[in-house]
Amino acid sequence: MPTKHYSKRFIASLKRIYLLALPLMLVVVLLANNALLDAYYANFYTRAQRQVVNEITQQWQQRGQLPPRPGVRYRPLPPGTAPYAY
């Protein structure tokens, strides 16, 4: 940015503003991100999805195996493979 057209005082005040504003904006973004994620799971994560997740979780805890679901295939991992999730 060419600074010949701006006074040194104006440039110094911009630097001062950014020194205060950038850390504050970073904190706000981090807090807003957590709040948005919480709001998504509280409001937009549908009841049907919650119900399916609860059913699968209960059956896993009771029987130790995943229930059969239409369109989903399960296969055991090869020996020595670490489990992973997406």
Secondary structure, 3 states (H helix, E strand, C coil): CCCCCCCHHHHHHHHHHHHHHHHHHHHHHHHHHHHHHHHHHHHHCCHHHHHHHHHHHHHHHHHCCCCCCCCCCCCCCCCCCCCCCC
